[in-house]
Amino acid sequence: QVQLGESGGGLVQAGGSLRLSCAASGRSFSNYGIGWFRQAPGKEREFVASISWSGSNTHYADPVKGRFTISREIAKNTVYLQMSSLKPEDTAVYYCARAGRPSENPQAYDYWGQGTQVTVSS
């Protein structure tokens, strides 16, 4: 069974940084891309960033370009989302998900983690 688990969320002041981690079980991880999404209260889930199975291709949503960096450590079955220069509008629950071909469309992803809360205070 595929399992994804996010960690690293928390409360941070505007301008601060956080690093989220997405840990996955076994072989179900290494040949798949991973995407990060977020959902704020009352809003739809939105794409944040994605990375290919090899780590060679990354893609970012415009609101986070230049501030967030996605990376993966294959040996540890872990994908990271380094978030810097955080803004109050980044406040949301952040989810990681698995896809054969990562895209901005949530429907491309078949397994999701439970989410981790990120709160940015002004």
C-alpha positions as CSV (number, residue, x, y, z in Angstrom):
1,Q,0.0,0.0,0.0
2,V,1.3,3.4,-0.9
3,Q,1.6,5.9,2.0
4,L,2.7,9.5,1.9
5,G,3.3,11.6,5.0
6,E,4.0,15.3,5.2
7,S,5.9,17.0,8.1
8,G,7.5,20.2,8.9
9,G,4.6,22.6,9.0
10,G,4.1,25.1,11.8
11,L,3.7,28.7,12.7
12,V,6.2,31.2,11.3
13,Q,6.3,35.0,10.9
14,A,6.1,36.7,7.6
15,G,9.5,36.6,5.9
16,G,10.5,33.4,7.6
17,S,11.2,30.0,6.2
18,L,10.0,26.4,6.6
19,R,11.0,23.1,5.1
20,L,8.3,20.6,4.4
21,S,9.1,16.9,3.9
22,C,7.1,14.3,2.1
23,A,8.1,10.8,3.1
24,A,6.8,7.8,1.0
25,S,6.8,4.1,1.3
26,G,9.0,1.8,-0.7
27,R,9.1,1.2,-4.4
28,S,6.0,3.1,-5.0
29,F,7.9,6.3,-4.8
30,S,11.1,6.2,-6.8
31,N,9.5,6.0,-10.3
32,Y,6.9,8.6,-9.7
33,G,6.8,12.4,-9.7
34,I,5.6,14.2,-6.7
35,G,3.6,17.4,-6.4
36,W,2.9,19.8,-3.6
37,F,-0.5,21.4,-3.3
38,R,-2.1,23.6,-0.7
39,Q,-5.6,24.5,0.4
40,A,-6.6,27.5,2.4
41,P,-9.9,27.7,4.3
42,G,-12.7,28.3,1.9
43,K,-10.6,27.9,-1.2
44,E,-9.9,25.2,-3.6
45,R,-6.8,23.1,-3.5
46,E,-4.1,24.7,-5.7
47,F,-0.9,23.5,-7.2
48,V,2.3,24.7,-5.6
49,A,5.2,22.8,-7.2
50,S,6.2,19.4,-8.7
51,I,9.3,17.4,-9.4
52,S,9.9,14.5,-11.8
53,W,10.9,11.0,-10.7
54,S,14.5,11.7,-11.4
55,G,14.5,15.2,-9.9
56,S,15.7,16.7,-13.1
57,N,12.5,18.5,-13.9
58,T,10.7,20.9,-11.6
59,H,7.7,23.2,-12.0
60,Y,6.4,26.0,-9.8
61,A,3.2,28.0,-9.5
62,D,3.7,31.6,-10.2
63,P,2.9,32.8,-6.7
64,V,5.8,30.8,-5.2
65,K,8.4,31.1,-8.0
66,G,11.7,32.4,-6.6
67,R,10.6,31.7,-3.0
68,F,10.0,27.9,-2.9
69,T,12.3,25.1,-3.9
70,I,11.3,21.5,-4.5
71,S,13.9,18.8,-4.3
72,R,14.0,15.0,-3.7
73,E,16.4,12.6,-2.0
74,I,15.8,9.3,-3.7
75,A,17.8,7.3,-1.2
76,K,15.5,8.5,1.6
77,N,12.3,8.3,-0.4
78,T,11.7,11.9,0.6
79,V,10.7,15.1,-1.3
80,Y,11.2,18.5,0.3
81,L,9.6,21.8,-0.2
82,Q,11.9,24.6,1.0
83,M,9.8,27.7,1.6
84,S,11.4,31.1,2.1
85,S,10.2,34.7,2.3
86,L,6.8,33.4,3.5
87,K,3.8,35.6,3.3
88,P,0.5,35.4,5.1
89,E,-1.2,34.3,1.9
90,D,0.9,31.2,2.0
91,T,-1.1,30.0,5.0
92,A,-2.8,26.7,4.1
93,V,-2.7,23.0,4.6
94,Y,0.0,21.6,2.4
95,Y,-0.3,18.2,0.7
96,C,2.1,16.0,-1.2
97,A,0.8,13.6,-3.8
98,R,2.2,11.0,-6.3
99,A,1.8,11.1,-10.1
100,G,3.2,9.2,-13.0
101,R,3.4,12.5,-14.8
102,P,3.2,15.4,-12.4
103,S,1.2,18.3,-13.5
104,E,-0.8,21.2,-12.1
105,N,-4.0,19.2,-12.3
106,P,-4.8,17.4,-9.0
107,Q,-6.6,14.7,-10.9
108,A,-3.2,13.5,-12.3
109,Y,-2.3,12.4,-8.7
110,D,-3.3,9.0,-7.3
111,Y,-2.1,9.0,-3.7
112,W,-2.1,11.9,-1.3
113,G,-0.7,12.5,2.2
114,Q,-2.8,13.8,5.1
115,G,-1.5,17.3,4.9
116,T,0.5,19.6,7.2
117,Q,-0.6,23.0,8.4
118,V,1.5,26.1,7.6
119,T,0.5,29.3,9.2
120,V,2.3,32.6,8.4
121,S,1.6,35.5,10.7
122,S,1.9,39.1,9.6
